[in-house]
Every structure is written in structure tokens, then in C-alpha cells.
């Protein structure tokens, strides 16, 4: 009976499997989202309908392919230079191995390198008093971990080990690549939305509406009208929808990194204790810019939404609720507190 409260908590490997599946679904949705922005421009402004969605097949999906190419190029640029830009924007500096101030940090990184079997990442320190950390890079061979000065000052060795294991898990699971791609796709969605709105304005001013008149007169007129309304809504809401999708990816990857980090250290309570201290700090990490917020172990912007639970928090928070993350980690260690919470 003592362990009955743990029935609702998945184990480490089950969490990994669930979160990977969810993330694949979100990325697929992102690609469809960007493609749909281009498809609407093809249908309603260029008159291209190669699959006969609104009637007889005609034209070439020029705008659809262009949208996907823009997204791909944005992602490629982000992978090539995103890590350096993130570290530079945070004013991060290298933590030398021979500097006694960073001896524990470097030793813990070395331990987690051995445990994970990964190449040693670059180790950086961000000059900020708020405790936080993030990982960046395009793959394990080209990766970096950065921690704030506040994190080093507030955590003990066991807690620091939990945080570094969490960030090494982001590297091992290729979250660093995923989040870079997602950030680039969000930027591409913003850009395509702006182009689409400008094109719509230009089309209205010039009287160009070949596809609109065609959609009203053809058998697919009703479908065409519905698709146009959906596309216009998507076009207008693209910045918000893109950010919501990015937040969804970020939240799921944090759950996965918590589980994977606990697997590396075999001590979920170390990370749980670290997250408790980070929750109590609760101040913005001013050195971390808004565009890099999704990389951090906890929200660096200090938004209250990330401390709440429920459907609204799950939709609009950049990070999962810390209380829930801590509870799950305690459950992995078969902690009495987690059992009491679940009961």
C-alpha cells in the first residue's frame, strides 16, 4: 500500500518514449503549418492548384515550396551560427579548467561526460546572479553548457550534478538541435506571415483576385471559401500559433531532460532539490534574452505562468510547472512526498 501513490507516475523510460512521440508530432505540425501558409498564397493569389483542391488541377505550388524552402534555410542558418549567437548574447565566458572558482563545475561536467559517453561540451559561465543554466549547439560534438554565476553560488555538488546531467541530456537527446530548428521555424513563420499580409494588401489594392472568383464559381467554391477563411486566420495568428508550438516543444523536452538526467546520475532527488532552489529564487535572469528563454532549465523571464498548473499554463507557459517537475522527480526516487502528493 505504501507505493500505491506511484501508479500514476510513468518511469524514466516511459517518460522518454512519450515525450519523444509528442515532440515528433509537434514538429510535423510545424512543417504542415508553414506549408499551409504557402499553400494559401498559391490558391488564393497565384491561382496554383496542382492537386485540384478547388477544382481542376492547375499550376505549380510555387508559394508552398518557397515557404518550405524559407523554413529550411532558416533552420540551416540557425544550426550553423545559433550557438555562438546565444552565448554571445548572454555574455558567457569560458570556465577554465585551471581556475579554482570553477573546479567543481568542471569536475561535475567530466563526471557526466563519462556517464553519458558524450564528447566534452564547452563549459561557460554567464555573469548573472540569478540561478539558471542552458545547453546549446548543433550536435554532441559541437555543443556547450552555460551556467550562471548565481547557480554556482547557490547549489551544492549534488544539486549541480543534477543540473549538469539535465543539460547533458539535452545534448544527448539532440534537444539542442531540435530547439534551434524550432526557433528558426518560428522566425520563418513570422516572416511568411508578414509576407502573406503584405501580399494580401497588395492583391486587394491592385484588384487581383483570380483564385477568389474561381473558387466562388467552381464546384469547390464552398471548400474554397472555407479554406480561405482558415488561411486568413492562420496568416493573422501565425506569430501566436508559432510561439505556442515552440512552447509545446520546449515543455516536452524539459520533462524528457529531467527523466534522462535522473537516469545519468541515478539520483533524481539531486535535480529535484536544485529545481526547488531555482523555484524559490524566482527572479528574471537578465543576461538571457527572450529569444533564448526556451533553452534554459527554468524560465529566465520570471513569468508567473510557468509556476502554475492547469490547461492554460500548459498552453502558454514556456516551461512545465516547476512543482510538477519536482513531484515527478521525487516519484522516480520513490519519495514519500511524491506518494503523498499523488494520493
N, C-alpha and C positions, 0 to 999 in steps of 0.2 A: 504493500500500500504506500510505502514511503516514496516510491518512484512514480506513482501514478500520475503526478502532475507533468511528467515529461512526455506523455504520449502525444501532445500537440506540437512538439518541437522536432523538426527534422534533424538528422545527424549531419555531420560535416559534408559527407559525400552527396547526400540527398540535396542539401542546400546548393552545392556546386552545380549539380545536374539541373535543378530547377532554374537557377539564375542564368546559366548558360543558354538554356532553351528560351527563356523570356527575352534575353538580350538579342539573340538571333532574330526573333520575331520583331523587335523594335527596329533593328537596323533594316530589315526587309521593308517594314512600313515606311521608314525614312526614304528609301530608294523609290518606292511607289509614290510617295508624297512629292518628291522632286520631279519625277517623271510626269505626274498628273499636272503639275504647274505648266510644263512644256506642252503637254497634250492639249490642254485647253486653248493655248495660244494657236496651236496648229488648227484645231477645229473651228474656232470662232473668229479668227482674224486672218489666217493664211488660207483657209479652206482646204487643208490637207486632212484626208480621212482614209488612210491606206487600208484599213481593215473593214471599212464600210460600217462604222459605228452608227452613223446618222443616215445611211442610205447606200448608194453605190460607192464602192471603193474608188478613191481618187487621191492623187498627190503622194508626197513623201513626208514622213514625220520629221520634218526639219527641226522644228522647235523642241520636240520631245527629245531628240538625240542631242541637240545643243544643250538642253537643260542637264542631261545626264553627263555630258562632257564637262560642263562647268563644275558640276559637283565632283567629278573625278579629278579634275585639275586642282580644285581647291584642296581636296584631300591629299593629293600628291605634294602640293606645296607645304601643307601643314606637316606632313611626315618628314620632309627634308629639313625644315628650319624651325618647326614649332617648339622643340625642346629648348633650344638656345634662346628663343624669344621669351619663353616663360621664365627661365632662370634669370635672364637679364631684367625683365620687368619687375621681378621680386628683389632685385639687387643681391642675389645669392652669391656667396663667395665659397671657395673650396675649403674643406676641412682637412688640413694637412695631417698626415699620419704622425708626424713628429711633434705636433703641438699638444701639450698635456691637457689643454682645455677640451680637446676632442678625442682623448684616448678612449674613453668608454664608448663613445659613438662609433668610432672606427672598429673597436673590438667587437661590438654587437653586430655591426654590418658584416664583418668577417665571419662571425658565427652563423648568421643567416645565409650567407653565400654558401657555406659548407652544407647547411641543412637543405637548401633549395637546389644545389647543384648548378646554380646560375653563374655567369661571369660577374665579377665585382662591378657594381654600378659606380658612377661618380658620386661622391658624397659632398653635399653642400649645406651651408648654414645661411638662413635668412635672418637679417638683423631686425627682428621684431619681438617684442616682449610677450605677445600672445602665443600660447602653445598650439602648434599646428605642424603638419607635415604633408608632403606630396611626393609622388613619383612621376617622372616624365621620360620621354624618349620614344623611339620608333620600334625598338625590339630589345631583347635582353642584352645584346652585345653593344647597344648604343642607348644606354639608359642612365638615369640619375635619380638619386633620392635627396630631397632637401628637407631639413627640419629647421624650425625657428629657434632662436636663442631662448625664447620663453619655454619651449618644450624641453630643452636640455636642462634648464634650471628647475623645472617643476617635477620631472619624472625620476623615479629610481631606476635601477638597472633592469629589473624585471618588467617594468612598465615600458621602458624604452625598447626592450626586446620585442614586446608585443606590437608596438607601433612600427618598428622596422620590418617585422615579419609581415605585417599588413601591407606595407608598401612594396616589399619584395614579392608579395602575392600578386599585386597589381602588375608587376613586371612579368612574373612567371605566367600569369593568365593572359598576357598581352592586352590587359586593360589600357595600358599606356598608348598602344596603337589605336585601340577602339575609341577611346575618349578623344584622341586627336582627330580621328576621322569624323566622329560625330560633331565636334566643334566646327570642322571645316564644312560639313554638310549643313549645319545651322547657318553659317555665313553664306553659303551658296543659296539656301532658301530665302534669306533676307534679300540677296541680290536679285534673284529671279522674281521675287515678289515686287520689288521696286521696278524692274524692267517691265513686268506684266502690267502694273498700274500705269506706267508711262505709255506703254503701247495701247492700252485701253483708252486712255485720254486722247492719244494721237488719232486712233481709229474713229473715235466719236467726233473729233474736231474736223477730220477730213472726210467724213461720211462713208468710210469703208466699213462694209458690213456684209460681205459676201456670204459668209457662213451663217450669219444670223438669219438672213432672208431665206437661205436654202433650208435651214432647219425648220422654219415655220411651214414651208410648202411641201416638204418631203414626208414620206411615211414615218420617218424617225423624228418628226417635229416635236412631239411630246417629250421623247427621250432627250432630244437636243436642248429643249428648254430647261429640263431638269438638270442636265449636265452643266449647262451654262450657269445656272444659279449656284450649283455646288462648286463650280470652278471659281466663280466670283467670290464666294465666301472663303474658299481656300486661299485665294490670292490675297484677300484683305487680311485674313487671320494667319497667314503664313509665318510671320515673325513669332507670334504667340504659340502656334502649333509646333513650330520647330524647337522652340525653347522647352516646351512640355515634353517632347520626345527626348531631347537631350537630358532633361532631368530624370526621366524614367530610366535611361541607360545608367546614369550616374548612381541612382539609388540602388539598382540591382547589383552593380559592380561593387559597391561598398559592402553589401551583405556577403557577397562571394569572397571578397578580400578578408573580411573578418573571419569567415569559416576557414579559408586557406591559411591565414596567418596562425590561427589556433592549431591547425594541423602541423605547421612547421615547428612551433615552439612546444607543442604538447601541453600548453598552459594557457587555456582561454581566459583565465582569471587575470593574467598579466595585462592583456589588452583591455579587459573589462574595467580594471582599475584605472588604466590610463584614460579611457574614454570618460570615466566618471570625473576625473580631474579636469579634462577638457570641457566637459559639460558645465562644471562649476565655474570655469573661467568665463565663458560666455561673451567675451569681448571681441570686436572685429579684429581680424589680422590685417592691419592697414597696408602691409607690404604686398599682399596678394591682391591682384587686380580682379575685377569682376569676371573677365573672360577666362581666368584660370581657376575660378572658385570651385568648379566641379572636380578638379584634380585633388583637392585637399581631403584629409581624413575626416575633418569636420568642417562645417560651413564657416568660411573665413569672413563672411559678410555680417554675421551676427543676426541673421533673420530669425525671428521668433517662430516662424512657420516650421523650421527644422527641429524644434524641440517638442512639437505637438504630434499627436497620433490621430488617425482617422482618415477618411477618404479625401478630404480637402488637402491635408498635409501630404498625403501620398501623391497627390496630383501636382501640387505647386511647390513642394519642398525640393531643394537641390540635393539634400541628403536624407537618408532614413532617420526617423526619430532616434535620438541617442538612447533614450530609455529602452526602446525596443531592442536596439543592438546590444546593449549591456545585458538585458534579460536573456537574449539568445545565447550570448557567450557564457553566461553563468549556467545556463541549461546544458551546454556542451560539457561543462565540468561537473555536471550533476550537483549543482549548488542548491542548497536548501532554499535560498532566497528565490531562485527561479521557480522552484516547485511551488512555493507559497504563492507567487505571482500568478502562475498558471492555474492554480486550484480555483 
